[in-house]
């Protein structure tokens, strides 16, 4: 059974790599996943490019665990030497776009779902969700189908963590800020310089320290990353636009951060979205304790995933290494997939 799960997973991943699945263009990988599950006798559901399924003996009286990973990819970066859609195995490495982020995680979770699919008398239901648009935090990914999945107790989000336990994840706020002045002639020192007004607020973003610090991440981090103002050398600019990248910790909600910022700066502050929330799961949660018992380590993840769109406790965990994500000639070790399947099964066996 274990060998079959692994071989089927490896073959599925090779197939997925060979199919272009850039974010918002994942229809063909969605169909491949759908067909793979149907060939296993599993009833599937689909909405746009999201595919999900429930265990055979689903009991609405029991809580449900979400097993989620994504099948979309970023565009291959210009540094690729290999064909990004060629699933080649060389010296134990499976190369290809999406192999590490997050194909290895996805096929491992699919294998685990198949392993438990027909088992009776489980303490939890299982819901497998292979979702789209994760790389662009799109509206037609996991967020779209959550109402279809029913009440979820907690989730395992498949992202490359070397099978360690990411029990917290930073949230993200991107703020478009506008400082307003008044245009005038530079030679006559007329007007109010919007750049100078922006500088005051930018200095606040640089130096402000939020009162609460996360035990996992430390302080909230804010960085001004883009600035734009002025039209010509002799005109005092009336408007200065700048962008702020805010990495929110589990010590705050995004709305709290926005309120504090708005109370301290004079510029207009317009968040692009408040959807990407910080997330965490208690170290005392049964799934975390089960992972620790298996020798896994806990940590806080600085990267953002579909965890940010879930309103349930969730653990980020999967085969592969986050450092390889989005790199040229992306790869995952074949034995990482095998280990991932085995550890996922052991982890869930402890609580199911």
C-alpha positions as CSV (number, residue, x, y, z in Angstrom):
1,X,0.0,0.0,0.0
2,X,2.8,2.4,1.0
3,X,4.7,1.7,-2.2
4,X,1.6,2.2,-4.3
5,X,0.8,5.5,-2.6
6,X,4.3,6.8,-3.2
7,X,4.5,5.7,-6.9
8,X,1.1,7.1,-7.7
9,X,2.0,10.4,-6.0
10,X,5.3,10.6,-7.9
11,X,3.6,9.9,-11.2
12,X,0.8,12.4,-10.5
13,X,3.4,15.1,-9.6
14,X,5.3,14.4,-12.9
15,X,2.1,14.9,-14.8
16,X,1.2,18.1,-13.0
17,X,4.7,19.5,-13.7
18,X,4.2,18.8,-17.4
19,X,1.0,20.9,-17.5
20,X,1.3,24.7,-17.4
21,X,-0.7,25.9,-14.3
22,X,0.2,29.6,-13.9
23,X,-2.1,31.3,-11.4
24,X,-5.6,31.9,-12.9
25,X,-4.7,29.4,-15.7
26,X,-5.0,26.1,-13.7
27,X,-7.9,24.5,-15.5
28,X,-5.8,21.7,-16.9
29,X,-4.1,20.7,-13.7
30,X,-7.5,20.9,-11.9
31,X,-8.8,18.4,-14.5
32,X,-5.8,16.1,-14.0
33,X,-6.3,16.1,-10.2
34,X,-10.1,15.5,-10.7
35,X,-9.5,12.6,-13.0
36,X,-6.8,11.1,-10.7
37,X,-9.2,11.0,-7.8
38,X,-12.1,9.7,-9.8
39,X,-9.9,6.9,-11.1
40,X,-9.5,6.0,-7.4
41,X,-13.3,5.8,-7.0
42,X,-13.5,9.1,-5.1
43,X,-16.4,11.5,-5.7
44,X,-15.1,15.0,-6.4
45,X,-16.5,18.5,-6.4
46,X,-15.2,21.3,-8.5
47,X,-15.7,25.1,-8.6
48,X,-13.7,26.9,-11.3
49,X,-10.2,25.4,-10.8
50,X,-10.6,24.2,-7.2
51,X,-11.2,20.5,-6.6
52,X,-12.2,19.0,-3.3
53,X,-13.5,15.7,-1.8
54,X,-14.6,14.2,1.5
55,X,-13.9,10.8,3.0
56,X,-16.2,7.9,2.1
57,X,-17.8,7.6,5.6
58,X,-18.3,11.3,6.2
59,X,-20.3,11.8,9.4
60,X,-21.8,15.3,9.8
61,X,-21.8,14.8,13.5
62,X,-18.0,14.6,13.6
63,X,-15.5,17.5,13.2
64,X,-13.7,17.9,9.9
65,X,-10.0,18.3,9.2
66,X,-9.0,20.3,6.1
67,X,-6.1,19.0,4.0
68,X,-5.2,21.8,1.6
69,X,-2.5,22.6,-0.8
70,X,-2.4,24.5,-4.2
71,X,-1.7,23.5,-7.7
72,X,-1.0,26.9,-9.3
73,X,2.6,28.1,-9.9
74,X,4.4,31.4,-10.4
75,X,5.8,32.1,-13.9
76,X,9.2,30.5,-14.4
77,X,11.9,33.1,-13.7
78,X,14.4,34.1,-16.4
79,X,17.2,32.1,-14.8
80,X,15.9,28.7,-15.8
81,X,18.3,26.6,-17.7
82,X,16.1,23.5,-17.8
83,X,12.7,23.2,-19.3
84,X,10.4,24.2,-16.4
85,X,7.7,21.8,-17.7
86,X,10.0,18.7,-18.0
87,X,9.6,16.4,-15.0
88,X,13.1,14.9,-15.0
89,X,14.5,12.9,-12.1
90,X,18.3,13.2,-11.8
91,X,20.3,12.0,-8.8
92,X,17.2,11.8,-6.7
93,X,15.9,15.2,-7.5
94,X,12.6,15.8,-9.4
95,X,13.0,19.0,-11.4
96,X,10.2,21.1,-12.7
97,X,8.1,24.2,-12.0
98,X,5.9,23.7,-9.0
99,X,7.7,20.5,-7.9
100,X,8.7,22.1,-4.6
101,X,6.1,24.8,-4.3
102,X,3.8,23.1,-3.7
103,X,3.4,20.0,-5.9
104,X,5.2,17.7,-3.5
105,X,3.0,18.8,-0.6
106,X,-0.2,18.5,-2.7
107,X,0.5,14.9,-4.0
108,X,1.6,13.8,-0.5
109,X,-1.7,15.1,1.0
110,X,-3.6,13.4,-1.7
111,X,-1.9,10.2,-0.9
112,X,-2.7,10.6,2.8
113,X,-6.4,11.3,1.9
114,X,-6.5,8.2,-0.2
115,X,-4.9,6.2,2.7
116,X,-7.7,7.2,5.1
117,X,-10.5,7.6,2.5
118,X,-12.4,4.4,3.1
119,X,-11.6,3.8,6.7
120,X,-14.5,3.5,9.1
121,X,-14.9,4.9,12.7
122,X,-12.5,7.8,12.3
123,X,-12.7,10.4,15.0
124,X,-12.6,13.2,12.4
125,X,-13.9,13.6,8.8
126,X,-11.3,14.5,6.2
127,X,-11.7,17.2,3.5
128,X,-9.1,17.3,0.7
129,X,-8.9,20.6,-1.2
130,X,-6.6,21.2,-4.1
131,X,-6.9,24.9,-4.7
132,X,-6.0,27.6,-7.2
133,X,-4.6,31.1,-7.2
134,X,-2.5,30.8,-4.1
135,X,0.5,32.4,-5.6
136,X,-1.5,35.6,-6.3
137,X,-3.8,35.5,-3.3
138,X,-6.7,35.4,-5.8
139,X,-10.4,35.6,-5.0
140,X,-11.1,32.3,-6.9
141,X,-8.9,30.0,-4.8
142,X,-9.5,28.6,-1.3
143,X,-11.5,31.6,-0.2
144,X,-14.1,30.9,-2.9
145,X,-14.9,27.3,-1.8
146,X,-14.7,27.6,2.0
147,X,-18.5,28.0,2.2
148,X,-18.9,24.7,0.3
149,X,-16.7,22.8,2.7
150,X,-18.9,23.0,5.8
151,X,-17.7,23.5,9.4
152,X,-14.0,22.8,9.7
153,X,-12.2,22.1,13.0
154,X,-8.7,22.8,11.9
155,X,-6.5,22.5,8.8
156,X,-3.1,21.2,7.5
157,X,-1.8,23.5,4.8
158,X,0.7,21.9,2.5
159,X,3.7,24.1,1.9
160,X,7.4,23.2,1.9
161,X,8.6,23.3,5.5
162,X,11.0,20.3,5.5
163,X,8.1,18.6,7.4
164,X,8.6,20.8,10.4
165,X,5.7,22.4,12.1
166,X,5.0,26.1,11.1
167,X,2.6,26.9,13.9
168,X,2.3,30.7,13.1
169,X,2.5,32.8,10.0
170,X,2.8,36.5,9.5
171,X,0.0,38.4,7.9
172,X,0.5,41.0,5.2
173,X,-0.9,44.5,4.7
174,X,0.1,46.6,1.6
175,X,-0.7,50.2,2.2
176,X,-1.0,52.9,-0.6
177,X,-0.4,56.2,1.1
178,X,-1.0,59.7,-0.2
179,X,0.5,62.9,1.3
180,X,-1.3,66.0,0.1
181,X,0.3,69.5,-0.3
182,X,-0.3,72.5,-2.6
183,X,1.4,73.1,-5.9
184,X,3.4,76.3,-6.4
185,X,6.5,77.7,-8.1
186,X,9.7,76.5,-6.6
187,X,11.6,79.8,-7.3
188,X,9.0,81.8,-5.3
189,X,8.7,79.2,-2.5
190,X,5.0,78.9,-3.0
191,X,2.8,76.0,-2.1
192,X,3.1,73.2,0.4
193,X,5.6,70.5,-0.5
194,X,3.9,67.1,-0.4
195,X,7.2,65.3,-0.3
196,X,8.2,67.0,3.0
197,X,4.8,66.0,4.4
198,X,5.4,62.5,3.3
199,X,8.9,62.5,4.9
200,X,7.3,63.1,8.3
201,X,5.0,60.1,7.9
202,X,7.7,57.9,6.4
203,X,10.0,58.6,9.4
204,X,7.1,57.5,11.6
205,X,6.8,54.2,9.7
206,X,10.6,53.8,10.0
207,X,10.8,54.4,13.8
208,X,7.5,53.4,15.3
209,X,7.4,50.3,17.6
210,X,4.2,48.6,18.3
211,X,3.5,47.9,21.9
212,X,2.8,44.2,21.6
213,X,5.4,41.8,20.4
214,X,4.8,38.2,19.2
215,X,6.4,35.4,21.2
216,X,7.1,33.7,17.8
217,X,8.0,36.6,15.5
218,X,8.9,39.6,17.7
219,X,7.7,43.0,16.5
220,X,5.5,44.0,13.6
221,X,7.7,45.1,10.7
222,X,6.9,48.1,8.4
223,X,9.0,49.1,5.4
224,X,8.3,51.9,2.8
225,X,9.1,50.3,-0.5
226,X,7.9,52.6,-3.3
227,X,7.7,56.4,-3.5
228,X,6.6,58.7,-6.3
229,X,6.1,62.5,-6.5
230,X,6.7,65.5,-8.7
231,X,6.3,66.4,-12.3
232,X,9.1,68.8,-13.0
233,X,12.0,70.5,-11.2
234,X,10.4,73.9,-10.7
235,X,7.0,72.9,-9.4
236,X,6.3,72.2,-5.8
237,X,4.5,68.8,-5.8
238,X,1.0,68.7,-4.5
239,X,0.9,65.0,-4.1
240,X,3.3,62.3,-2.9
241,X,2.4,58.7,-3.2
242,X,4.2,55.9,-1.3
243,X,3.7,52.3,-0.5
244,X,4.3,50.5,2.8
245,X,4.8,46.8,3.3
246,X,3.5,45.7,6.8
247,X,4.3,42.2,8.1
248,X,1.7,41.6,10.8
249,X,2.3,39.2,13.6
250,X,-0.1,37.1,15.6
251,X,-0.1,39.7,18.3
252,X,-2.5,41.9,16.3
253,X,-5.4,41.7,13.9
254,X,-4.9,43.6,10.6
255,X,-7.7,46.0,11.5
256,X,-6.0,46.9,14.8
257,X,-2.8,47.7,12.9
258,X,-4.7,49.9,10.5
259,X,-6.3,51.8,13.3
260,X,-3.0,52.5,15.0
261,X,-1.4,53.7,11.8
262,X,-4.3,56.0,10.9
263,X,-4.1,57.6,14.3
264,X,-0.4,58.5,13.9
265,X,0.1,59.7,10.3
266,X,-1.4,62.6,8.4
267,X,-1.4,61.0,5.0
268,X,-4.3,59.1,3.5
269,X,-3.9,55.3,4.2
270,X,-5.5,52.9,1.7
271,X,-5.0,49.2,2.3
272,X,-5.1,47.1,-0.8
273,X,-6.6,44.3,1.2
274,X,-7.1,43.2,4.8
275,X,-7.6,39.5,3.8
276,X,-4.1,38.2,4.4
277,X,-4.4,37.8,8.2
278,X,-1.7,36.5,10.6
279,X,-2.5,32.9,11.7
280,X,-1.5,30.6,14.4
281,X,-2.3,27.3,16.2
282,X,-1.7,26.6,19.8
283,X,1.4,24.5,20.7
284,X,-1.1,22.6,22.9
285,X,-3.3,21.6,20.0
286,X,-3.5,17.8,19.5
287,X,-2.1,18.0,16.0
288,X,0.9,20.0,17.1
289,X,1.5,17.8,20.1
290,X,1.3,14.8,17.7
291,X,4.0,16.3,15.5
292,X,6.3,17.1,18.4
293,X,5.9,13.5,19.6
294,X,7.2,12.5,16.1
295,X,10.3,14.6,16.6
296,X,9.2,17.6,14.6
297,X,10.2,21.1,15.6
298,X,7.9,24.2,15.7
299,X,8.6,27.6,14.2
300,X,7.0,30.7,12.9
301,X,6.9,31.1,9.1
302,X,7.8,34.5,7.6
303,X,6.1,33.6,4.3
304,X,2.4,34.0,3.4
305,X,0.2,31.2,2.2
306,X,-3.5,30.2,2.0
307,X,-3.3,30.0,5.8
308,X,-4.0,33.7,5.8
309,X,-7.4,33.1,4.3
310,X,-8.5,30.5,6.9
311,X,-10.5,31.4,10.0
312,X,-9.7,28.1,11.7
313,X,-6.5,26.9,13.5
314,X,-4.1,25.7,10.9
315,X,-0.7,24.0,10.7
316,X,1.6,24.7,7.8
317,X,3.6,21.6,7.0
318,X,4.9,19.8,4.0
319,X,7.9,18.1,2.2
320,X,10.4,20.3,0.3
321,X,12.3,23.4,1.3
322,X,10.8,26.9,1.2
323,X,14.2,28.2,0.1
324,X,13.7,26.4,-3.2
325,X,10.4,28.0,-4.0
326,X,10.3,30.3,-7.0
327,X,14.0,29.5,-7.8
328,X,15.3,28.7,-11.2
329,X,15.4,25.0,-12.0
330,X,13.1,24.3,-9.0
331,X,13.3,20.8,-7.6
332,X,12.2,18.5,-4.8
333,X,14.0,15.4,-3.6
334,X,12.0,12.3,-4.4
335,X,12.7,10.9,-0.9
336,X,11.2,14.0,0.6
337,X,7.9,13.1,-1.0
338,X,8.1,9.6,0.4
339,X,9.0,10.9,3.9
340,X,6.2,13.5,3.6
341,X,3.5,10.8,3.0
342,X,4.8,8.6,5.8
343,X,5.0,11.5,8.3
344,X,1.6,12.9,7.4
345,X,0.1,9.4,7.9
346,X,1.8,8.9,11.2
347,X,0.7,12.4,12.3
348,X,-3.0,11.9,11.5
349,X,-3.0,8.3,12.8
350,X,-2.2,9.7,16.3
351,X,-5.4,11.8,16.3
352,X,-7.8,9.8,14.1
